[in-house]
Amino acid sequence: MENFINYSPVIIVVLVFLIQQKIVVTPEQLEKKHREILNDIENRFVTRNSYEDLKSQFAEIKDKIDKIYDCLIIR
């Protein structure tokens, strides 16, 4: 315990430095950053379900274009 008392000013300075440089964060700050990241991802990227739906729609459009092309070649 005496060692802690002797080094307490150094410990306090190190802790203050870590907090000022944002090396150590509070759970509240971490949760806030997590929400920001989730919102950013939600705005920039598409969900897997939306991607699969769009992919299937493109496949259907391709099939329809192929059928129209075949009909034009036959005539």
C-alpha positions in Angstrom: 0.0 0.0 0.0 2.9 2.3 0.7 4.1 1.9 -2.9 0.8 3.2 -4.2 0.9 6.2 -1.9 4.5 7.0 -3.0 3.6 6.7 -6.7 0.1 8.2 -6.5 1.0 11.5 -8.2 2.5 9.6 -11.1 -0.5 7.3 -11.3 -2.9 10.3 -11.3 -0.9 12.0 -14.1 -0.9 8.9 -16.2 -4.6 8.4 -15.8 -5.3 12.0 -16.6 -3.2 11.7 -19.7 -5.0 8.5 -20.8 -8.4 10.2 -20.4 -7.4 13.4 -22.2 -6.0 11.5 -25.1 -9.2 9.4 -25.2 -7.2 6.1 -24.9 -9.6 5.1 -22.2 -13.3 5.6 -22.9 -16.4 5.4 -20.8 -19.1 2.9 -21.7 -21.4 5.9 -22.6 -18.8 7.1 -25.1 -18.4 3.6 -26.5 -22.2 3.2 -26.9 -22.5 6.6 -28.6 -19.7 5.7 -31.1 -21.3 2.3 -31.7 -24.6 4.0 -32.6 -22.8 6.4 -35.0 -21.1 3.5 -36.8 -24.4 1.6 -37.1 -26.2 4.6 -38.6 -23.3 5.2 -41.0 -23.4 1.6 -42.1 -27.2 1.7 -42.5 -26.9 4.8 -44.8 -24.0 3.5 -46.9 -24.7 -0.2 -47.5 -27.6 -2.3 -48.6 -28.9 -5.3 -46.6 -28.3 -8.8 -47.9 -32.0 -9.4 -48.4 -32.4 -6.3 -50.6 -29.4 -7.4 -52.6 -30.8 -10.9 -53.2 -34.2 -9.4 -54.2 -32.6 -7.0 -56.7 -30.4 -9.8 -58.1 -33.5 -12.0 -58.7 -35.3 -9.1 -60.4 -32.3 -8.6 -62.7 -32.4 -12.4 -63.5 -36.1 -12.1 -64.4 -35.5 -9.1 -66.6 -32.7 -10.9 -68.4 -35.0 -13.9 -69.1 -37.7 -11.6 -70.4 -35.2 -9.8 -72.7 -33.9 -13.1 -74.0 -37.5 -14.2 -74.8 -38.2 -10.9 -76.7 -34.9 -11.4 -78.6 -35.8 -15.0 -79.5 -39.2 -13.8 -80.7 -37.6 -11.1 -82.9 -35.1 -13.6 -84.4 -37.8 -16.2 -85.3 -39.9 -13.6 -87.3 
